Amino acid sequence: MLDLSQITDFLKGLAAVSSVLILSYGGFTLMTSQNPNTRNEWKEIVVGVMIGLSLLFLAPLIAQTLSGGNYCA
């Protein structure tokens, strides 16, 4: 039976792989696009992915700090 930590590890891995793909495509689009509207749209997407990824990996630390416990230890 799956443990909660196994599920969260799988979801973190899935998020990391999908974010790498999105960031790669976004970087390619930013370098090659001549349309300023497309570039601004992808800049916002890239920033959003970076913020989401950092929150994903900092969430256990934040939860541990706020609760004072051993969350996901």
HELIX and SHEET records of a PDB file:
HELIX    1   1 LEU A    4  THR A   32  1                                  29    
HELIX    2   2 PRO A   36  SER A   67  1                                  32    
END                                                                             
